[in-house]
Amino acid sequence: METAPRPSQAEAVSTRRQALDRAATGGALAVAHFVAHHWLALANLFFAAVVLAAALAPLLLAAGLEAPARAIYVALKITCHQMPERSYFLFGEQMAFCQRNTAIFGAAFLAGLAFVPLRRRLRPLSWKLFFLFALPMAVDGFTQLFGWRESTWELRTVTGTLFAVGWVWFIYPWAEAHLLRMDAQLHAEMHALNREP
């Protein structure tokens, strides 16, 4: 009675390698599919988390929890000068973001929420109109930077808000259209991968 030939060691390794490659590809496709499918929720969570962290830092300081508060200040210092004279204060302590960054990140979160019901209908803002949304912040920021005038908390808040709303309107409809196509393609690739022997 003849027995089936055993696969060589090279063939066995090759089979294991193929299974590993398929698993790694499937995992990468699943992560990319999740991000493409849930990008808006992830973006909104990111902006909400950053604003909450900026507001949490002074609360932690006021409560005497200096180490976690300082960690937040250090982390957010990457994107903000944190100058006290240009920052809001909560509980007698400076927020971890300046007024303009608070307005930008807070308005990006709120505009992202407003985009949810409009995501399939809203057309992207043209780059020329986006420039008009960004221009007041650029003028306010640069004239202050060069010492020609001093901005106010109201101007920093309004111009930061305008910039964020324009940015969301400019980027999010474009992202929605492209990531929808990407999501469908990734879904098809995952389905094809699962059908492979």
C-alpha positions as CSV (number, residue, x, y, z in Angstrom):
1,M,0.0,0.0,0.0
2,E,1.4,3.3,-1.1
3,T,1.4,6.3,1.3
4,A,1.1,9.9,0.2
5,P,4.5,11.6,0.1
6,R,5.2,13.9,3.0
7,P,5.8,17.5,2.0
8,S,9.4,18.6,2.2
9,Q,10.5,21.0,5.0
10,A,10.7,23.8,2.4
11,E,7.2,23.2,1.3
12,A,5.9,23.1,4.9
13,V,7.7,26.4,5.8
14,S,6.3,27.8,2.6
15,T,2.8,26.8,3.6
16,R,3.2,28.3,7.1
17,R,4.7,31.4,5.6
18,Q,1.7,31.8,3.2
19,A,-0.7,31.4,6.2
20,L,1.3,34.0,8.1
21,D,1.3,36.4,5.1
22,R,-2.4,35.9,4.6
23,A,-3.1,36.6,8.3
24,A,-0.8,39.7,8.3
25,T,-2.5,41.0,5.1
26,G,-5.9,40.3,6.5
27,G,-5.1,42.2,9.7
28,A,-3.7,45.2,7.9
29,L,-6.8,45.2,5.6
30,A,-9.1,45.0,8.7
31,V,-7.3,48.0,10.3
32,A,-7.4,50.1,7.1
33,H,-11.1,49.1,6.6
34,F,-11.9,50.2,10.2
35,V,-10.2,53.6,9.8
36,A,-11.7,54.2,6.3
37,H,-15.2,53.2,7.6
38,H,-15.0,55.2,10.9
39,W,-12.7,58.1,10.0
40,L,-15.2,60.8,10.9
41,A,-15.9,59.3,14.4
42,L,-12.1,58.9,14.9
43,A,-11.5,62.6,13.8
44,N,-14.2,63.9,16.1
45,L,-12.9,61.8,19.0
46,F,-9.4,63.1,18.4
47,F,-10.5,66.8,18.5
48,A,-12.7,66.2,21.5
49,A,-9.9,64.4,23.4
50,V,-7.4,67.2,22.7
51,V,-9.8,70.0,23.9
52,L,-10.8,67.9,26.9
53,A,-7.1,67.3,27.7
54,A,-6.4,71.1,27.4
55,A,-9.2,71.8,29.9
56,L,-8.4,68.9,32.2
57,A,-4.8,70.1,32.8
58,P,-5.9,73.1,34.9
59,L,-8.5,71.0,36.7
60,L,-5.8,68.5,37.7
61,L,-3.5,71.3,38.8
62,A,-6.3,72.9,40.9
63,A,-6.9,69.4,42.5
64,G,-3.2,69.1,43.4
65,L,-2.4,66.4,40.8
66,E,0.6,68.1,39.3
67,A,2.4,65.2,37.6
68,P,-0.5,64.2,35.2
69,A,-1.3,67.9,34.6
70,R,2.3,68.7,33.7
71,A,2.3,65.6,31.3
72,I,-0.6,67.2,29.5
73,Y,1.1,70.6,29.3
74,V,4.2,69.0,27.9
75,A,2.3,66.9,25.3
76,L,0.3,69.8,24.0
77,K,3.3,72.2,24.0
78,I,4.2,70.5,20.7
79,T,1.4,72.4,18.9
80,C,1.0,75.5,21.2
81,H,3.2,78.2,22.7
82,Q,1.0,78.2,25.9
83,M,1.7,81.9,26.6
84,P,-0.4,82.8,29.7
85,E,-1.4,86.2,28.3
86,R,-3.0,84.5,25.3
87,S,-4.6,81.6,27.2
88,Y,-7.9,81.0,28.9
89,F,-7.9,80.1,32.6
90,L,-10.0,77.5,34.4
91,F,-10.2,77.0,38.1
92,G,-7.5,79.7,38.5
93,E,-5.1,77.8,36.3
94,Q,-4.0,78.3,32.7
95,M,-5.4,75.9,30.1
96,A,-2.9,73.8,28.2
97,F,-3.9,75.5,24.9
98,C,-3.8,79.1,24.0
99,Q,-7.1,80.8,23.1
100,R,-6.6,80.4,19.3
101,N,-5.8,76.7,19.5
102,T,-8.7,76.1,21.9
103,A,-10.9,77.8,19.3
104,I,-9.4,75.8,16.4
105,F,-9.6,72.4,18.0
106,G,-13.0,73.1,19.6
107,A,-14.5,74.4,16.4
108,A,-13.1,71.5,14.4
109,F,-14.8,69.1,16.8
110,L,-18.2,71.0,16.6
111,A,-17.9,71.4,12.8
112,G,-17.1,67.7,12.6
113,L,-20.3,66.9,14.5
114,A,-22.2,69.2,12.2
115,F,-20.7,67.4,9.2
116,V,-22.2,64.0,10.4
117,P,-25.8,64.6,8.9
118,L,-24.3,66.4,5.9
119,R,-21.6,64.0,5.0
120,R,-23.2,62.6,1.8
121,R,-24.5,65.9,0.6
122,L,-22.0,68.7,1.4
123,R,-19.6,69.6,-1.4
124,P,-16.1,70.6,-0.5
125,L,-15.2,74.3,-0.1
126,S,-13.1,75.6,-2.9
127,W,-9.5,76.5,-2.0
128,K,-10.2,80.2,-2.8
129,L,-13.1,80.2,-0.2
130,F,-10.9,78.3,2.3
131,F,-8.3,81.0,1.8
132,L,-10.9,83.6,2.8
133,F,-11.8,81.5,6.0
134,A,-8.0,81.3,6.9
135,L,-7.1,84.9,6.0
136,P,-8.4,86.6,9.1
137,M,-6.4,84.3,11.4
138,A,-3.3,84.8,9.2
139,V,-3.7,88.6,9.4
140,D,-4.4,88.6,13.1
141,G,-1.5,86.2,13.9
142,F,1.2,87.8,11.7
143,T,0.4,91.4,12.6
144,Q,0.7,90.4,16.3
145,L,3.8,88.4,15.6
146,F,5.6,91.3,14.0
147,G,4.6,93.6,16.8
148,W,2.4,95.9,14.7
149,R,-0.6,95.5,17.0
150,E,-1.8,93.3,19.9
151,S,-4.6,90.9,19.3
152,T,-7.5,90.3,21.7
153,W,-9.0,87.1,23.1
154,E,-12.1,87.8,21.0
155,L,-10.1,88.1,17.8
156,R,-8.1,85.0,18.5
157,T,-11.2,83.0,19.2
158,V,-13.2,84.2,16.2
159,T,-10.4,83.8,13.7
160,G,-9.4,80.4,15.0
161,T,-13.0,79.3,14.8
162,L,-13.3,80.6,11.2
163,F,-10.2,78.8,10.2
164,A,-11.4,75.5,11.7
165,V,-14.8,75.7,10.1
166,G,-13.2,76.4,6.7
167,W,-10.7,73.6,7.2
168,V,-13.4,71.0,8.0
169,W,-15.6,72.2,5.1
170,F,-12.5,72.1,2.8
171,I,-11.1,68.7,3.9
172,Y,-14.0,66.5,5.2
173,P,-16.2,66.3,2.1
174,W,-13.1,65.3,0.1
175,A,-12.1,62.7,2.7
176,E,-15.6,61.3,2.8
177,A,-15.7,60.7,-1.0
178,H,-12.2,59.2,-1.2
179,L,-12.5,57.1,2.0
180,L,-15.9,55.7,0.9
181,R,-14.3,54.4,-2.3
182,M,-11.3,53.1,-0.4
183,D,-13.6,51.4,2.1
184,A,-15.5,49.6,-0.7
185,Q,-12.2,48.5,-2.2
186,L,-10.8,47.2,1.1
187,H,-14.0,45.4,1.8
188,A,-13.7,43.6,-1.6
189,E,-10.1,42.7,-1.0
190,M,-10.9,41.3,2.5
191,H,-13.7,39.2,0.9
192,A,-11.3,37.9,-1.8
193,L,-8.7,37.1,0.8
194,N,-11.1,35.1,2.9
195,R,-12.1,33.1,-0.1
196,E,-8.5,32.0,-0.8
197,P,-7.8,28.4,0.2
